[in-house]
Amino acid sequence: MGRRLGFTALGASLALTLAACGGEGAGGSGGAGGGDSDDLTIGVSMPTQTSERWIADGDNVQEQLEAEGYEVDLQYANNDIPTQSQQIDQMITEGADILIIAAIDGTALAGQLENAAANDIPVISYDRLIRDSENVDFYVTFDNFEVGVAQASALLRGLGLQNEDGSPGTATGPFNIELFAGSLDDNNAFFFFDGAMSVLQPLIDDGTLVVKSGQTDIEQVAILRWEQETAQRRMEDLLTSTYNDGTRIDGVLSPYDGISRGIITALENAGYGPTIDAPNPMPIVTGQDAEIASVKLIQDGVQSSTIFKDTRLLAEQAVIAAQAFAEGNEPEANDTETYDNGVKVVPSYLLPVVTVFEDDIQAELIDTEYWTAEEVAAGQAD
Ligand code: BGC
């Protein structure tokens, strides 16, 4: 079982160890310098196993931490807030030295974080910012505003309004679109939506894009817990209300591949498709996470695009941050302005994102060994 991190004491004993051993840290193999990882336990709390990305995140974080010599206590909370709170409390009781948390509800963990702080346990917020607590020590994530910008740009590109290099495309519109956003208890949902609207709003204002339902506020278009079924139901409702006069819908801003699949199912049931090309073209649907089922849909010309966030790199940043804390240091941030959690601005490390259309699957997802060609063809992870 892990022992508590007394920062100063640990820093001092590490310095002595380094002096005595000529700089060779126990168990470390580079990275942040090979910390004193022996006997440290890191609690890793992930939201759910219903989405592939979180399974990959959990696996990657665990593997990379274990490779550095840490003990790992990895838990999934089944998208249930009390379960996640309980799991984190238990990690603290059982002696976790550092916590890495991807919150289900970013506003619901202040109590757990207070408990962590009282026990000198540094907390790393993973991908989703934990809000309303001063006890978030570091945040590793992607450039979430840029995700939204990339999603909206991909929608414009799919519609032919924009070329790959951002120059104006040959299409002029007007196009009917609908907007979807993520879960309102997830801070990221706002960043994605704001990023997307920074691109779309001017085109809505000048009439190039028409949101026929009139639903353009995040509260109107959000999907609780990012659930596919909820998204499908909302799309069905839009089709039977706003579009029951036979008007075509040309595009849908979707923030996440699971939501995209719900939207696509509703569109298919209403007679759109089978593909973007013919005969009754599937609307341009965006996405996020490069989930394998959606990558296949993109390969088959059904879904237009996704945003790829390499979870291996995110795991690596979480491990680097954990190592820094283990050594008594502060992790290195590359953003100290953007992520105000309501109590303080949390120092962050942001990773870049990649837009993937059909033509990009090979270079971005297969050549990088995120998915194999066989997995893409099957639409299923091995
Ligand atoms: C993540 C996205 C993911 C979504 C649903 C967000 O917090 O940043 O990558 O698509 O949650 O799981």
Residues whose N, C-alpha, C, O or C-beta is under 5 A from the ligand:
A	BS01	BGC	S51 D127 R128 D186 N188 W226 P255 Y256 Q288 D289
